[in-house]
Amino acid sequence: MASIRSERLELVSISPDFIDALLAERRRDAEVAAGLSLPEDWPDAHDRGFLNFRLRQMRERPETQEWFVYAVVLPNGERPMVGHAGFHGPPGVNVVKAPDAVEVGYSIFESYRRRGYATEVVRALIDWASSEHGIRHFVASISPENEPSLALVRRLGFERTGRHWDEEDGEEVEFELRISDGA
Ligand SMILES: CC(C)(COP(=O)(O)OP(=O)(O)OC[C@H]1O[C@@H](n2cnc3c(N)ncnc32)[C@H](O)[C@@H]1OP(=O)(O)O)[C@@H](O)C(=O)NCCC(=O)NCCS
């Protein structure tokens, strides 16, 4: 599957085989399959659960892979993985249940933060969904305490539209972005 490029980063679509190898501690196989080097401390228990869930979703509907997880990679040298990002699923899978919208999710590993990577990644995901699939409506849900993430979506022009209670993550604020056809 083609990767998504941005100015400084490459977003490599994560396959079921990559997740399989990673969770089975066949880390070298995973690295070779995705063309990247993994950080030693990833995935933690939380991300293992998250990847397991995505693995089951992709096994059920393989055609949806492009709407799930991307490894964020620095495209030079050892090609270190510096985070992961993507969508919650194909159009229609989002917290506000808008049939035309996709919801973005993102995480940059601690030692790579505050370099504008997350902003660049979310912008690249929006550009990709817009140019490849004509998506014009984007959603993000963020804890009210998550200052960096709140700053990020505001910078990209998202507007606060609601809030909800998430079983796992607690209170979350909902943000939406609508882009015009020419954007
Ligand atoms: C949120 C997250 C993805 C941001 O990643 P990042 O690559 O550091 O973000 P960026 O560098 O693109 O920019 C974030 C902006 O948020 C603000 N910001 C970043 N860290 C901040 C902090 N600790 N406190 C307050 N504001 C902060 C700044 O405005 C920053 O821009 P600046 O560096 O120019 O000042 C990262 O902190 C992360 O992975 N957190 C854990 C996972 C998470 O919360 N994901 C989002 C779930 S909704």
The ligand as a MOL file (V3000), in Angstrom:
LIG
                    3D

  0  0  0     0  0            999 V3000
M  V30 BEGIN CTAB
M  V30 COUNTS 48 50 0 0 0
M  V30 BEGIN ATOM
M  V30 1 C -0.4050 15.8140 21.1120 0
M  V30 2 C 0.9010 15.3890 20.4640 0
M  V30 3 C 0.5750 14.4120 19.3420 0
M  V30 4 C 1.5800 16.6310 19.8900 0
M  V30 5 O 2.7260 16.2080 19.1730 0
M  V30 6 P 3.8660 17.2450 18.7110 0
M  V30 7 O 4.5540 16.6370 17.5480 0
M  V30 8 O 4.6740 17.6170 19.8990 0
M  V30 9 O 2.9950 18.4840 18.2590 0
M  V30 10 P 3.4810 19.7420 17.4150 0
M  V30 11 O 4.9590 19.9160 17.6320 0
M  V30 12 O 2.9830 19.5970 16.0250 0
M  V30 13 O 2.7200 20.9920 17.9880 0
M  V30 14 C 1.9950 20.9900 19.1240 0
M  V30 15 C 1.7850 22.3980 19.5900 0
M  V30 16 O 1.0630 22.2000 20.7940 0
M  V30 17 C 1.5750 23.0690 21.7680 0
M  V30 18 N 2.2720 22.2350 22.7410 0
M  V30 19 C 3.0920 21.1770 22.5100 0
M  V30 20 N 3.4850 20.6290 23.6580 0
M  V30 21 C 2.9120 21.3750 24.6210 0
M  V30 22 C 2.9250 21.3130 26.0270 0
M  V30 23 N 3.6300 20.3750 26.6770 0
M  V30 24 N 2.1910 22.2210 26.7230 0
M  V30 25 C 1.4710 23.1670 26.0810 0
M  V30 26 N 1.4250 23.2740 24.7460 0
M  V30 27 C 2.1260 22.3940 24.0400 0
M  V30 28 C 2.4310 24.0400 21.1020 0
M  V30 29 O 1.6110 25.0630 20.5590 0
M  V30 30 C 3.0120 23.2160 20.0270 0
M  V30 31 O 3.5150 24.0740 19.0820 0
M  V30 32 P 4.9560 24.7820 19.3650 0
M  V30 33 O 5.9340 23.6790 19.6580 0
M  V30 34 O 5.2210 25.4970 18.0730 0
M  V30 35 O 4.7900 25.7090 20.5290 0
M  V30 36 C 1.8790 14.7400 21.4780 0
M  V30 37 O 2.0110 15.5810 22.5860 0
M  V30 38 C 1.4390 13.3390 21.9210 0
M  V30 39 O 1.6980 12.3510 21.2490 0
M  V30 40 N 0.7570 13.2460 23.0600 0
M  V30 41 C 0.2910 11.9560 23.5830 0
M  V30 42 C -0.7880 11.3570 22.7040 0
M  V30 43 C -1.9350 12.3100 22.4880 0
M  V30 44 O -2.3140 13.0460 23.3690 0
M  V30 45 N -2.4920 12.2790 21.2730 0
M  V30 46 C -3.6190 13.1150 20.9040 0
M  V30 47 C -4.8910 12.4820 21.3840 0
M  V30 48 S -6.2730 13.5240 20.9830 0
M  V30 END ATOM
M  V30 BEGIN BOND
M  V30 1 1 1 2
M  V30 2 1 2 3
M  V30 3 1 2 4
M  V30 4 1 2 36
M  V30 5 1 4 5
M  V30 6 1 5 6
M  V30 7 2 6 7
M  V30 8 1 6 8
M  V30 9 1 6 9
M  V30 10 1 9 10
M  V30 11 2 10 11
M  V30 12 1 10 12
M  V30 13 1 10 13
M  V30 14 1 13 14
M  V30 15 1 14 15
M  V30 16 1 15 16
M  V30 17 1 15 30
M  V30 18 1 16 17
M  V30 19 1 17 18
M  V30 20 1 17 28
M  V30 21 1 18 19
M  V30 22 1 18 27
M  V30 23 2 19 20
M  V30 24 1 20 21
M  V30 25 1 21 22
M  V30 26 2 21 27
M  V30 27 1 22 23
M  V30 28 2 22 24
M  V30 29 1 24 25
M  V30 30 2 25 26
M  V30 31 1 26 27
M  V30 32 1 28 29
M  V30 33 1 28 30
M  V30 34 1 30 31
M  V30 35 1 31 32
M  V30 36 2 32 33
M  V30 37 1 32 34
M  V30 38 1 32 35
M  V30 39 1 36 37
M  V30 40 1 36 38
M  V30 41 2 38 39
M  V30 42 1 38 40
M  V30 43 1 40 41
M  V30 44 1 41 42
M  V30 45 1 42 43
M  V30 46 2 43 44
M  V30 47 1 43 45
M  V30 48 1 45 46
M  V30 49 1 46 47
M  V30 50 1 47 48
M  V30 END BOND
M  V30 END CTAB
M  END
